[in-house]
Amino acid sequence: MTDLIEVRVSNLVGAALDWAVAQVEGISTIMLSPRKEEPPKPFVLFGSLALSVGGEDQSSYTPSSCWHCGGPLIDKHGGSVQHDRGVPLSTRYSAGPDGDAVWCYGPTPLIAFCRGLVRYKLGDTVQVPKELLP
């Protein structure tokens, strides 16, 4: 594995947030170099299928930006999402899983819920591969 960096869950976005959600869900993650000359990239493993984390296409694992990946997590964890009018766009939504007394904020429903889920299961800070940070 690569070097890990501690990050506040409230600051997680993109591939780093998607990677943290995979940890919560118990999905195996690995760092692979798709080609010899390329740096390692994160992948999640579903049996013999490896999907890139945080990619731009539909063959990626992106629960924080794709309803196909992230939407079912809201149902699975009995989550709720609330739209908050009159607040900055970066905190427009608040969300969290059932049983969590403290919700997290985000610019989209999926980012808010994924942050809430990760914080509920792993705490206020998590360690993520440094390559995943913007």
C-alpha positions in Angstrom: 0.0 0.0 0.0 1.0 3.6 -0.4 1.5 6.2 2.3 -1.6 7.1 4.2 -2.6 10.6 5.3 -5.0 11.5 8.0 -7.9 13.7 6.8 -11.0 15.1 8.5 -14.1 13.4 7.1 -15.7 16.8 6.6 -12.9 17.6 4.0 -13.2 14.4 2.0 -14.1 14.7 -1.6 -13.8 12.7 -4.8 -11.7 9.5 -4.9 -10.6 9.9 -1.3 -14.3 9.9 -0.1 -15.1 7.0 -2.4 -12.1 5.1 -1.0 -13.3 5.7 2.6 -16.8 4.5 1.7 -15.3 1.3 0.3 -13.5 0.8 3.7 -16.8 1.3 5.5 -18.6 -1.2 3.3 -15.8 -3.8 3.7 -14.9 -3.7 0.0 -11.4 -4.7 -0.7 -9.2 -1.9 -2.0 -5.8 -2.1 -3.7 -3.4 0.3 -5.3 -2.3 -0.9 -8.8 -0.3 0.6 -11.7 -2.4 0.0 -14.8 0.7 0.4 -16.9 4.3 0.0 -15.8 5.2 3.7 -16.3 2.0 5.0 -14.5 1.8 5.7 -10.7 -0.4 3.4 -8.6 -4.2 4.1 -8.7 -6.9 2.9 -6.3 -9.2 0.0 -7.3 -12.0 -1.8 -5.5 -12.3 -5.5 -5.9 -15.7 -7.3 -6.5 -14.6 -10.9 -6.8 -12.3 -11.0 -9.9 -13.6 -7.6 -11.1 -11.4 -4.5 -10.3 -13.1 -1.1 -10.6 -11.2 2.2 -10.4 -12.1 4.4 -7.5 -13.3 7.9 -8.2 -13.1 7.6 -12.0 -15.0 9.6 -14.6 -16.7 6.7 -16.3 -19.6 4.4 -15.4 -17.2 1.5 -14.8 -15.8 3.2 -11.7 -16.8 2.9 -8.0 -18.0 6.5 -7.2 -20.6 6.4 -4.4 -20.1 10.1 -3.7 -21.1 11.2 -7.2 -23.0 8.4 -8.9 -26.5 7.6 -7.7 -26.1 4.0 -9.1 -23.3 3.4 -6.5 -24.3 5.8 -3.7 -28.1 5.8 -3.8 -28.5 2.2 -2.5 -26.2 3.0 0.4 -28.8 5.5 1.7 -31.4 2.8 1.7 -29.1 0.1 3.1 -28.1 2.3 6.1 -31.6 3.8 6.6 -30.2 7.2 5.8 -31.8 10.6 5.4 -30.8 13.7 3.4 -32.0 17.2 3.9 -31.7 20.2 1.6 -30.8 23.4 3.6 -31.9 26.6 1.9 -30.1 29.8 2.4 -26.7 28.3 3.3 -23.5 28.3 1.2 -23.4 25.8 -1.7 -20.7 23.8 0.0 -23.0 22.9 2.9 -26.3 22.9 1.0 -27.2 19.3 2.0 -26.9 17.5 5.4 -27.2 13.8 5.7 -26.4 10.7 7.7 -27.2 7.1 8.4 -29.9 5.9 10.8 -28.8 6.1 14.4 -26.3 8.9 13.9 -27.1 12.0 15.9 -24.6 14.2 14.0 -25.0 14.6 10.3 -22.4 15.8 7.8 -22.7 18.5 5.2 -21.8 18.7 1.5 -22.6 20.4 -1.8 -24.6 17.4 -3.0 -26.8 14.8 -1.3 -24.4 12.0 -2.1 -21.3 13.8 -0.8 -23.2 14.7 2.4 -24.4 11.2 3.0 -21.1 9.5 2.2 -19.3 11.9 4.6 -22.0 11.1 7.3 -21.6 7.4 6.8 -17.8 7.4 7.0 -17.9 9.7 10.1 -20.5 7.4 11.8 -18.5 4.2 11.1 -14.9 5.4 11.2 -14.8 8.6 13.2 -14.1 12.3 12.6 -10.8 11.6 10.8 -9.7 8.8 8.5 -6.5 7.7 6.8 -6.5 7.7 3.0 -3.8 7.1 0.4 -2.1 10.4 -0.3 -2.5 9.9 -4.1 -6.2 10.4 -3.7 -6.1 13.9 -2.2 -6.7 16.8 -4.6 
